[in-house]
Amino acid sequence: GIGCIGLHGLSGLESSGELGISIGEPDCWGQGYGKEAIGLVLDHAFDELGLHRVRLRVWATNTRGIACYEKLG
């Protein structure tokens, strides 16, 4: 695989969770894989799991990731 993605810290009381993603293969960066994977996971989180909020923590220096996350809202 080129990386991993998942929802962590799911809370039924808060209807929330935290997104974690890593694309470890530099040759795969900038190819849209992260954006597609995040979109699918968020669809699942909100539509299937009924979450109201998904948190994300990101390093300020990860400008490529931040740009992707902002495009996805």
FENGI-V689189 format. One record per backbone hydrogen bond with DSSP energy under -0.5 kcal/mol. CO is the residue of the C=O (numbers start at 1). NH is the residue of the N-H. E is the energy in kcal/mol with one decimal. If there is no record, write none. Layout:
co=CO nh=NH e=E
co=CO nh=NH e=E
This chain:
co=2 nh=24 e=-1.3
co=2 nh=25 e=-1.2
co=4 nh=22 e=-2.5
co=6 nh=20 e=-2.5
co=8 nh=18 e=-2.7
co=11 nh=15 e=-1.1
co=11 nh=16 e=-1.6
co=15 nh=52 e=-3.5
co=15 nh=53 e=-1.5
co=16 nh=11 e=-2.7
co=17 nh=55 e=-3.1
co=18 nh=8 e=-2.9
co=20 nh=6 e=-2.2
co=22 nh=4 e=-2.4
co=22 nh=24 e=-0.7
co=24 nh=26 e=-0.8
co=25 nh=28 e=-2.5
co=26 nh=29 e=-1.3
co=28 nh=31 e=-1.2
co=32 nh=36 e=-2.2
co=33 nh=37 e=-2.6
co=34 nh=38 e=-2.9
co=35 nh=39 e=-2.2
co=36 nh=40 e=-2.1
co=37 nh=41 e=-2.4
co=38 nh=42 e=-2.9
co=39 nh=43 e=-2.3
co=40 nh=44 e=-2.1
co=41 nh=45 e=-2.8
co=42 nh=46 e=-2.6
co=43 nh=47 e=-2.7
co=43 nh=48 e=-0.6
co=44 nh=48 e=-1.4
co=44 nh=49 e=-2.3
co=45 nh=51 e=-2.7
co=53 nh=17 e=-1.2
co=55 nh=19 e=-3.0
co=59 nh=62 e=-2.0
co=61 nh=63 e=-1.7
co=62 nh=66 e=-2.6
co=63 nh=67 e=-2.2
co=64 nh=68 e=-1.7
co=65 nh=69 e=-2.8
co=66 nh=70 e=-2.5
co=67 nh=71 e=-1.7
co=68 nh=72 e=-1.5
co=69 nh=73 e=-0.7
co=70 nh=73 e=-0.7
